[in-house]
């Protein structure tokens, strides 16, 4: 069942999502060669708790860390580790969820580690544009697949493929709610978007095949051909005045 949130509930989701956005901004200053993904996880948990929230991912379905750190060919759900040292030329996706006062926020971004290749930059830029294209279609009266089609169109225009096995989702009192928000499809299909719906829109875009595999840790999802993947996500509310990006943090 799709949840319709009143203004107070949307504000509570926004408060959680803002912690996520600020945490991502903080971590972006810590990404450099030599940093481990466990370093980033520890910094994130401290920041989230100091901000009055809880790491939404920690313990969720048994997940062992506070954030997801996915490097290079890892699409999503990479587990932070002291053994995973970031190196010059890597790209790393940070996916963060926060629970505060009974409501959730969720966002992700892919960052370069030092100097990266032009191909990696092109992939990250295309994925960021795909997210913005999806957000632009997030308007009352449209359909969920209008978001999906816009994401796929932007990614494929740049020569990349969207992951089909994983989707975005509704968010609010639960981390994952209805509806599912695929990153591909034909416009004009799926549930109608209504004021008060809140969605986690999250294109996952691969440099090669769209196919993915899950590693033996039962969490880390990687590209089947081991080519690069990028992941961007925002928590977005459907309002009478258009999409409101709850996890976007404006410059101070």
N, C-alpha and C positions, 0 to 999 in steps of 0.2 A: 504494500500500500504506500503510495506517494504521500509524504508529509507536506502539509502547507503550514508555514510558520507565520506567526504574527510579528509585528514590528519588534516587540521586546525579545522574542526568540531569535530573530535575525541579528539583533544587536548582540546577544550573548554568543552567537556563533561568530560574529565579527570579532569579538574580544579574544576568543580562542585563536581565530585565524590571524589576528594581528600579532600575537605572540609567535606564531609560526613564521610570519613574514619577517619579524625583527630577528628571530633566531637565524633564519637563512642569511640575512644581511650581515649578522655578526660572524657567522661561520665563513662567509665569503672572504673575510680578511685573514682567515687562518689557513686557507688552501694554498699550499706551496710544496715543492719537492721536499721530501723528508718527513712530512706530516703523515701520521697513520690515520686510518679511518676510525680506529678506536679513540684517538685523540679528539676527533670531531664529535664522536658520540658522547664522550664525557663532557665536553664543553656544552653541547646541546642540552643534555639533561640538567646540568647546573643552571643554565640560562632559563630553561622552561620552568623549573621549580622556583627559582628566584623571582620569576615573573608571575607567580601565582597559579601556574598550570601544572598538569601532569603529562608526562610523555604518553601519548595515546597508543603507541605501538608496543611499548614494553609489556610483555606478557600476553599481548593480543594473539590468541590462537597459538600460544607458546612461543611467539617471537622473542628472542633473547636480548634485544638491544632497544635503545630509545629512538634511534632514527635508522633509516635505510641509506646505505652508502654503496652506490653501484658504479663500478669503474669500467670504462672502455666498453667491452662487449656485454657487460652486465646491464640488463634492461631495467630491472627493478628488484627490490627486496634483498640487495646485497647486505650481508651481515658485517658490521664493523669488527675489525680485528687488529690487534697489535702487530700482526704479521703482514698486514696489507699496507705497504708504504707507498704513498703517492710519489710518482716520478714525473720528471719533466716530459711534457707532451701527452700525459694522460688527460682524459676528461672524467669528471666524477659527478654523478647525480646524487643530490641530497634530497630525500623525501622525509618530511616531518609532519607528524600529527600531534595535536595538543587537545587535551580535555580540560575544560574549566567551567565550574558551576553547572555541570551536567550537559554541556554542549561541546561539540568538536569542531576543529578547524584542521585543514590539510592543505599542504602545498609542496611543490618540488621545483627544483631548478638544476640544470646541468652547468658545471663550471669548468673552465680550462685550468690545468695545472701548469703554470709557467707558459712558455711558448708552445702552441699546438699547431698542427698542420692546417693548411687552408681547407682541406676536406673536412676536418673536424669542426672548424669554425662554421663552415657552410651548413653542416648538419645541425649544430646547435642553433644557429640563426633561423633555419627553416622550421625547426620544432617550436621555437619561441613564436614565430609568426603564425604557425598552425594553431597554437593556443589562443593567440589574439583573434584569429579568424573565427574560432569556435565561440569565444566570448562575445564577439560582435553579434552572432546569431542567437544569443541567449536572451530572447525577448518574448514577453507574454504574447500568446497567440500562435507562435511558431511551434514546431515539433522538435523532439529530441534529435531526430535524424538530421535536422537542418544544421545543428551543431556538428554532428558526425561528418556530414558531407563536406562542410567547410574545412574541417581539419584535414580530411583526406585529400581534398583538392589542393590545399596549400603545400602539403608534404610531397605529393606526387609531382606537382609542378616543378619542384626543386630537384626531382630525380630520386626521391627516397620512398620508402614503404612504411606504412603504419602497421603496428602490431595489432593483430585481430584477436588474439587469444586473451587479451587483458583490456579492461574497460574502465572508464570513469564511473561515477556513482553519485547518488544523492548522499547528503550528509546533514547532520543536525544533532538529535539526541543520541544517535548511533554513528559510529565511524563510517559504516557502509550501509546505506539505505537505498530503496528504490527511488528513481529508476536507474537502470544501467545506462551509461553514456558511452557507446562505442566510438571509436575514432575513424570509422568508415561507414559508408552506407549511402542510400539515396535520400535526397531531401523529401520532406513532406510525410514522413512516416514516424511511428512511435507515439508515445504520450504527448499530449499538448502541454506546452510550457505555460505555467500559471504564476501569477504574482504570489510570492511567498515560498516558492520552491527554492531550494539551495542545492547546488551541484558542485561536485569536485570534478572539474574538467581537466583531463590529463593525457594529452597526446604522448605516445611513446613511438619514436620514429627511428627506423633502422637504415643504416647505409646500404645494406644488402637485402637479403631475404627478410620477409615479414615473419618467418617461422622462428619460434623460440623453444628452448628446452629448460627444464628445471634441474639444477645440479643436485648432487647426492645429499647436500645439507637440507634439502626439501624446501628451501626458501629462494635461493638465488636463481633468478631467471636470466638466461643468456641468449644471445642471438644464435641460431642454429649454425650459421656459417662463421661465427666468431668475429664478425665485423662490428663496427662501432654502433652504439645506440645512444639516443638522447631522450630525456624525459623532462617535461615542464608541466606544472600543475598550479591551478588556483582554485580557491573556494569562491563561488559566484552565486549571488542571490538574484532571483528574477524579481524585478520591481516594476511599478507602473511607469517609471521613467527610464527603463532600460536596465542592462546588467550592472550590478554593483559588485566589484571585485573586493571581497571582504579580506583577502589575504595580501592585497597589494599595500605596501608600506611606502608612503610618500617620503621624500627626502626631508630630513630635519632642518 
